[in-house]
Amino acid sequence: MRILIPSVQTPFIKGGAFYHIAGLREALRLKGHDAEVVTLPFKFFPESYISDIMDVWSRLDFNSFNGYEIDLAVVLQFPAYYVEHKNKVLWLIHQHRAAYDLYDKKKASAAAKNLKKKITEYDIKILSKIPARYSNSENVSKRLLDFNKISSVPLYHPPFGEKNFYCEEAYNFIFYPSRLEELKRQDILIKAMKYTKSPVKAIIAGEGGQAENYRRLIEALDLKDKVSLTGNITENEKYVFYARALAVFFGPFDEDYGYVTLEAMLSSKPVITCNDSGGPLEFVRDEENGFIIPPDPHALAGKIDWLYYNKGKAKDMGRYAYESYEKKNISWDNVIDNLLKDK
């Protein structure tokens, strides 16, 4: 089949959605399909830009291009999922979170209120008409049902470079690779290191809008010897950090899916996450393959120390994390079989 994947991307930023879509395109091609990604730029403000780009996508007809008929459009993201096509399947990564679970009615401007109304109307009207609806996690399906009364089936996929993750004997550090943004909450880990009694250090990889704030926090708490901000790292460096970590902390707020959880499990490492972290809670089992804690530095410090003083049990938890991943049937074959069912 000839398949198009409509997409949006913020220039110079490659997050989870970028790798998700690249993985889908590659998996479709390996199955013998002619798959392409069509991308338009996106930015989160002002509201007028978002409103305009919604209208642009809703007017785009992807049924044919220069005599080439397009058999299927796999739509994943706001607002690219508004595109016109006679045969669409939805595999939802995320909606526009600012209009839903991050929306603050009291602080919202008139423009934000109008945009929320428009997004809600568009989402209900267009997504409800797509007969085959999937999401990338239970958390994303729940949001779609709660906010729009539209059902979907969770369909897990592997992280980028799935076969490259491995495990080595652990060193004394906790690893957290992710964009340095407020919702990712790296500050919980930084603050926790002030309360740890063990010699464990924290390695935080990535760049983002909170980088300077985190540097100031580390300095203010006098944690230069205990917390390292590495900036961006290569894929090979990432595999090594995972392989040698004592454990992985991933404590975002209400994450859609969260590759970090799966990458840690593939590396046979226990994961510490928070009880409001969303997606990771679909994989982490408290005191079995990791820990689920409140988003509190003291609670995190206690678990970090426990892992250090119980390294044998920590290793067992990591082994169970890998086994837990295997039992989930997380594979591109399963994804493609479902997305193309009856197509």
Secondary structure, 3 states (H helix, E strand, C coil): CEEEEEEEECCCCCCHHHHHHHHHHHHHHHCCCEEEEEEEECCCCCHHHHHHHHHHHHHCECCEECCEECCEEEEEECCHHHCECCCEEEEEEECCHHHCCCCCCCCCCHHHHHHHHHHHHHHHHHHCCCCEEEECCHHHHHHHHHHHCCCCEECCCCCCCHHHCCCCCCCCEEEEECCCCHHHCHHHHHHHCCCCCCCCEEEEECCCCCHHHHHHHHHHCCCCCCEEEEECCCHHHHHHHHHHCCEEECCCCCECCCHHHHHHHHCCCCEEEECCCEHHHHCCCECCCEEEECCCHHHHHHHHHHHHHCHHHHHHHHHHHHHHHHHCCCCHHHHHHHHCCCC
